[in-house]
């Protein structure tokens, strides 16, 4: 008896399925060797492992070509492989009930289930775009509810304490740049001297999704930056540290002061204080490098009713 997948092939999808499964469209610099093998899909439950392997490889290749970071690619890879290893059917034969059963069976918190949901939604959306499926099994499927805790941000009064606890000029500049620019950890680590404009006080950075943008800094950071450049004369990367090295500096400061600090907590401080200072939310989105305004609003969630009252202006004047 013909499977649903074979019926789809007969109905005319064989060309596009072959394209997405075998990835026969060669692009310059693209490795034709598949990064995953059947052995990577360890569960004997998985139906037609070869087909699943090719689908996963094609999906990950598509994400890579879109410019996603290696860390984001690992996120997609890990979640979708674990899902495939739980299956009794082919990836393209999965129905909404299969996904709901899988999510309910997971022994993880709501955030973990939501992560699986996002990855699977992206995969089946891609499968539809490539012609592998007519409709996604996740249409009208509601995402698992996730509690929304208030995310930590560095208090403005804590920043001078952190600066005072720094042993050297480099660490002071790191803290000041994180607070002033709202840059990501990886972006701070990759700041290049050639992309720094001391006159207009901005730095050109490459963020997520290979997107270029400018981040700004103020007079205080400018003074520290000029001193640092005069003292160390870097010619390429500003700090000469990778992301892990910057994290170690911040962790040491946290141990020394008792003040929780990481790059993301400084980003939230930047977003919140920018809103409080009256900056347009779209401008904040641009400076943070967010692809959607929703994420920017999450970062600025510390803004409360008291801030709104201070910013309020009477309509009738």
Secondary structure, DSSP 8 states (H G I E B T S, - for coil): ---HHHHHIIIIIHHHHHHHHH-----TT---S-S--GGG---TT-SSHHHHHHHHHHHHHHHHHTT--HHHHHHHHHHHHHHHTT-SS-GGG--HHHHHHHHHH--S-HHHHHHHHHHHHHHHHHHHHTTS-SS-TTTT---------------HHHHHHHHHT-SSHHHHHHHHHHHHH---HHHHHT-BGGGEETTTTEEEEE-GGG-EEEEE--HHHHHHHHHHHHHH--SSBSS---HHHHHHHHHHHHHHH-----HHHHHHHHHHHHHHTT--HHHHHHHHT-SSHHHHHHHTTT--HHHHHHH---S--
